[in-house]
């Protein structure tokens, strides 16, 4: 990805917070609006080309009392869809039998139409919306009258969140944003918000340079063996996957060294609902229509509620949180209250759950 373009996108989105959210939300809450609506805008722009066809097929299903809407996945070309008559920024053809309009087309009803738009998403995107707690913010946005301004900024042709090249108002070409590039944007926004709130960025973000080194250490010793297993499928697991950067880079590098002749399935678990939502959204965006990677990214604590208990993986890598207490998970780790099972755990300190994360990977 062109890093200058990447920086421009991050700076523009970062600026939306000051332009639209100032005095409405405290600075520490900016991320609660910017991150989910950035994810939704990326998803929205991917669905624009198939929007009319999805509405047509959805109408057919409703008329024939077909409740199972999974067939719309094939229509949309992605493992998700939206059946509302709205997009964020694109107006459909006026003469269409399955018309759709931008949320910006009716400023007076933008808030109610936004609710309808959110309700139109497929169940897997609904889960992302829920983890972001988007609907909790809608009343505040409506009362402050900022919904229109927020969507207008996110759909501006000054930035391009689509994978296709576009022309801005100055007649300049803006290159498309790849899925990998979108992942960089998400991670950089998280880092900046964490720094703004004096939080530890490392809780959610591992620098790509470090991830690249880790993937090379993991795959280089076995690359010749992998190349001999053409069309084989391997699994990659991260028990503390954050926003998914480590899984994405691992897949990218493994495909490179096998010359795309092997397939790699990604699995992860994340305890933070916000970063789980970003990771799941990113995986869905990159997936093929017949794949549902959201099932492979589990929400919850790996220590107390392992989503892949008993499952084995071909490759595992992680940057688990250092110095983080595991006391909240004690009920699932301690066999008898007040007495730790020393055959399994050699009594690690409550202040450092790293040993338990490593142990979870090994077993």
Secondary structure, DSSP 8 states (H G I E B T S, - for coil): --HHHHHHHHHHHHHHIIIIIBTTB-GGGHHHHHHHHHHHHHHHHHHGGGHHHHHHHHHHHHHTT----THHHHHHTSS--B-SSEESS----TT-SS--EEGGG-GGGHHHHHHHHHHTB-HHHHHHHHHHTTHHHHHHHHHHT-HHHHHHHHT-TTS--SSS-EE-TTS-EE----HHHHHHHHHHHHHHHHHHTT--GGGT---HHHHHHHHHHHHGGGHHHHHTSTT-EEEEEETT-TTSHHHHHHHHHHHHHTTT-SEEEEEEEES-HHHHHHHHHHHHHHS-TT--GGGGEEES-TTTS-TTTT---SEE-----TT---GGGHHHH-SBTTB--TTT-----TT--HHHHHHHHH-
